[in-house]
Amino acid sequence: MRNVTHRGRAAVVAVTLAALALVVIVPAAAASGSSPVRWSPAQSTYGGTGFVAVPAPAPEGTGMTQPPGPPPFTGVAFGSGFWTSATEVFAFGFINQVPTYSGMPPFADTELSGTPLTPGTILKLVFTKTAGRRINSIAIIGAPDARVALDYAPAASLTESSTFTVWATVTDPVASAGGNVGAAFGLVMDCSTNAARDYHGSLFVANMHWLDVQPPSFSASGMAGLSANGANGTTATFDGIFAPTFLAVMGITDPTRMQGYVDATAVTGWPGATFSVLGSGDGSLWPAGYWKYRITNSSWSRHDIMFGRLTKPAKATAVSPKGTIRGTRPTFKWRKLGTATKYEVRVYKGAKLLQKKTGCSKLSWKAGRALPRGRSLTWKVRGANGVGAGAWSAALKFRIR
């Protein structure tokens, strides 16, 4: 996974939106703790048809319900939900095929009445939430250009026990790195009480499946989005649906000037990708007043799909070498810059440039040839991205013994 400042939180959760495909490998410890979110099947509908709750809990270790009889259980939609207390994320979803992996978390109690999932079917899912939890954001595996909404009372979102509804549509996900098991729906919900992770109820929708889609993430540079891994040559769609208040947090004063990025490179410079501003919602397909943006991508491996206004990297910080060192080919190290995709290093003797390295993607570089001993030398580094190069670091002095 490419390193971006938001990765520290997201990497902790090995949940995938495809987990809700529902093949997810989650450490037992991660799924421990009492979930603050519970699905209410009696108040939910699948295309207007009510759900049937299967007695819970499911058999320990299976994490899924099973109809009577021996496998294979084909043509039946299975559901699973679990709480990752370490990262305060609740994951939930349905799949139209029985997963073969048996190490699922043991928190699952739903089954779609033996009904196969059908692409295009509208889901109304009602959840209850305990007091003290905020619904920061929801990332959904769902159909593009279909209704998606999060309905809840904002005043009760953090301080009170409350009920909220998620509207979405079953999708036939695009083929991806792990194949395609057919129709599916899933969501990953950030319930952190940390105010810094509040997305103001923004929504993310992707039609990828059976791949590593991370929960939404917000970088120090003011960009928000998902990370995913797909199959090369298949076009996947990512929608960011942002509340006006969150656009302000992102520093977007004119919603029409939002931009899309793949790995901190503007979509306009990324082969196989497009970016669209889909406008402000009227409440029919997405929430009224929320702005919707879309990134499509067909050139895949693991990538960060982000929305925002990328700026040049901040001033870099050189770390080592400094002072008196040994070895004529030292390794130069510097601190990570959140929006930098590459770095440039220069080494000097006085005003004379001795060596330079451009296009370095790591946080270190070993001198390409021997440097002189016993001389006062300096070096500096700067970061760059699709917008341009940032400021040079302060120069560090060193001398080779």
N, C-alpha and C positions, 0 to 999 in steps of 0.2 A: 504494500500500500504506500502510495506517495505520502511523504510527510508534510502536513500542513498544520498550522498552530492548533486547529481544532481537534487533531487526531488523538490527543492525549485522552480525552473522554471517550470518544467513539470507539477507539481500539479496545477498550475494556470490555465492551459488549460484543460477544461473538454472535449475537443474534443477527439474523438476516431477515429481510422482509420475505425472503424465500423460506425462512424458518416457518414462516407461516405457510409455507408450501409443504409442509411443515417438517422439513428436514433441517433441524437446527441442532448443533452440538453446543450445549451450554453447560459449563461446569456446575456440579451439584451445588456448590456454595453460592454461585451467582443466582440461582433460582430460589434460594432460601428466603425466609422472612415472609411476613403476612402481606399479601398484595393489597394496596389501597384501592384497586380498581376491580370490579366484578361485572361480568356481563349478565344482563337480565333477559334471558331468552323469551320469557313470557310477554315482554313488551316489545320484542323485536320481530321483524318480518323479513322474509325472503321472497321478493316479488309479490308481496301482499299476502303470502302464506305464513302462518305462524311456525315457530321452531318447536322442536320437541327436545326437552332436556333429558339426557341419559343420566341415570343415577351416578353420582360421584362419590368418592374419587375413582378415577380409572385405575387399573392395575398398576402398582408401583413399578416405575421404570419404563412404562409404555408411553405415558403422556398422551394417550389418545383413546377414544372410545372405539369399541369394536362390536359389530352386529353379531348375532348368533351364527354359529357354523364355522367351518374351517376356512382358512384363507385359500385363494386370494379373494379379498373383498373389493371387487371392482364395481364401478358405477355408483359408489356411495361417497358422499362428502363428509369428511372428518374435520373436526375442529379442535383447536388447542389454544390455550392461553397460559402465559407464565409471567412472573414478576422477577426481574433481575434487581435485587435490592442493592447490589454494589454500585449500580449506575442509575437507579431509580427510573427504570424503563419497564413498561408493560407491553408485551407482545401478544398478538392474538391473530387467528386467521383460520381459513378453511382451505382444504385441498381436495381435488377430485380424484385422488388416487392414494392408496394406502402406502405410506413410506415404508421402506425396508429397514431403516435404522431404528433400533429398539431402545436406545439410550435417552429417550426424550424425558424432559421433566415430568413429574407425576401430576401436574396440575391441568387436567382437561376433563370437561364434563358435558360436551356438546356433540350433537350429531344431527345432520340435516334431514331427519326423518327418512333416511335412506334415499334421499333425492340427489341426483348428480348436480354439480354446479353447472350453470349454463351462462356463457358469456352474454353480457348485456342485461342480466338480471339485477334489479336495484335492491340493495341491502339497506334496511333501516336497523341499526344496531344500537340498543340502549344500554348504557353502563351506569353504574353507581360508583361514586368516588368518596372516600373518607375525607374528613376535615383535615386541613393542613396541607393538602396537595393541590398543586397548580397544573392545569393542562397547558403545558408550554407549547407543544407542537405535536402534530401527528403526521407520520409518513405512511402512505398507503400504497399497496399494490392494487391498482384499480384501472378501469378503462378510461383512456383519454377522452375528452370532449363529452363526458357524462357527468351527471350530478355528483358533487362532492361537497360536504359541509360538515361543520362541527357546531352543533347547537347547544349552548349552555348559558347559564346566567353568569356573566363576568364577575359580578359582585360576590358570587358564591364560589368562584373558582378556586380560591385559596383558603378562605377562612371558614367555610361551612361544608358539611356533608351535602353532596349535590348529585343530581342525575344529569347526564348529558347524552346526546344522540349523535352518532356518526352516520352520515349518508354517503354511500359509495356504490359502485357498480362492478360486478364481477367481470374480470378481464380474461382474455385468452392471451397469456403473456408471450412476449417475443422469445424466440429461441435464444438460449444463452449458453454460457460455458459448460453448464452441467446438463443441458438438454431441456426438454419441455414436457411437463407432465400434464398439460392441459389447463383448463380453467382454474382460476384461483383467486382468492382475496386474502389480504393480510394488512395488518397495521402495526406500527411501532409507535408507542405513545410516551413522550417524555413527561414524567410527573415530578420532576425535581422541585424542591422547595428553594433552590438556589436562584435568587433573582437574576443572576447573570445569565442564566439559561432560559430566560423567559422570551419566547418567540411571539408572544401576544396572540396565541391561537393560530398562528400561520400553519398552512397545510402544504405537504409535499406529496405528489402523486407520481408513481413510476409504473410502467407496464413491463418491467423486467421481472425475472422469476428464476428461482433455482440458482441463485448466485449471491454474492456477498454484498448486499446493499446495507450500508450502515445507517443508523438513525441520523436525523438531521443534525447538522453541526454549524456553529457560528464562529468564524475566525476573528482574530484580533484586528484584522484589516477591515472588518465590516461586511464580509461576504457570508452568505448562508447557502447550504445545499446538502447534497448527499454524496456518498462514495459508492461506487459499484464496479462490478466485474462482469463483462458480457462477452458474447461470442462475436468475433470479428465478422463484419459483413451484414449483421442484423441491426436494423435501426430501432433503437429504443427511445422512448419519450420520457422526459422528466419535466414535470410542472411544479413551479413554485408559486404558491398562492399566499400573498403577504398582506397582513393587516396594515392599514395606514400608519398605525402607531409603530409597527416594527420597521416599516420603510424609513421612518424618521430615525430609529435607532441605528439603522444601517447607513445613515447619512444620505439617503436618497430624498432630495427635496422636490425633484421633478420625476414622478413615476415613469414617464415615457423615456427617461434616460437611463433606465436600468440596463445592465449588460450581462451577458452570459459567458462563462469561462469553463474550460476543460483543463484541469491541472494548471490553473493560474495563467492560462493562455487564452486570449480572447477567442471566442468561437469563430470569428471571422478568419482567424489564422490557423484553425484546426481542421484538418481534412475530414470530411464526412460528417461535420456537425453544422447545425443551424440554430439560430436564436430568434425568438419571436416575442413581441409584446402583445398579449392577447386582450389587454384592456381591463377596465374596472367592472366588477360583477354587479348584476342587478338582482341577485338572489335566486335566479333560476338554475344555473349550472354551478355557480360557486358563490360564496357569501357576498352580499351587497357591499360595495365600497372597497372590497379587497382587490388588489391588482394581481393578475395572473400572467406568468411568464413561462416560456417553454424552451427547453434545450433538447434537440435530438442529436443522437450520436450513433454512428455505424462503425467507427474505428475503435476497437475495443481491446482492452486488457483491464487492469485496474486503474480507474480514473476518479478524480474529484470533479463533480458536477456542481458548479457554484453560480450563484446569482449575486450581483452587487456592482460596485464601481471600483475596479482595481486601480490602485495607484502604484507608483514606483516604490520599491522596497525602502524601508527606513535605513538610517545610517548603520553600517555594519560594525561589528565589534570583533577585533582581532584578539586571539587568546594566547597563542604561543607559536614560535619561540620568542623569548625575551631574555635579556640578560646574557650571561656567559653560558654557552652550551658546548656540547661535544658533537662531533659528526659533521661532515661537510655537506651532507644532503639531508637537512632537517625536514621534518614534516610540519607544515604550516596548518594551524587549526583556528577555527573561528566559530562564533555562535550562529545558530540557525535564525534566519529571517523568515517570518511567516509567509510572505507573498513572493519570496525569491524562488525562481526555478533553476537558477544557475549563479555561479560566482566567478569573480575575476581576482587574481592575486598578482601583485607586483613586488619585486625585490630590488632594492637599490643599494649602491655604494655611493654615498653623497647624492649628487643629482643624476648619476649614471644608472640607467635601467640595466640590471644584470639578467633578470629572468622574469617571465610573466606566464600566467596560465589563464586562459579564458574558457568559458563553457563548462566549468567544473560543477557537477551536480551533487557532489558530496560536501561534507563539512571539513574536509582536510585535503591537503595536496602535498606530495613529497617532491622536493626540488628535483628538476629534471637532470641537473648535472651539479658537480661539486662547486661550492661557493668558497671564496678565499678565507683563509684563516687569519686571525689576528687583526682583522679590519672591522671598523664600526659599520654595521649594515642596518638597514631598516626595511620593513615590509608593511603592506596594507592590503585590504580586501574590500570588495563591494559586491552587493547582490544585484541581480537583474531579473526582469520578467518580461511579459509580452508588451508592457507599457514602456519600459526603458530601464536604465541603470539607476540605482540608488546612490547615496553619498558614500564616499570612501570612509573607511574606518580611520581612527587616529593611528598614526604610524607607530609600530613597536620597534625598539632598538634591540639588536642582539649582536654578539661577537662569538665567533667560533674559536675555541681554544686550540 
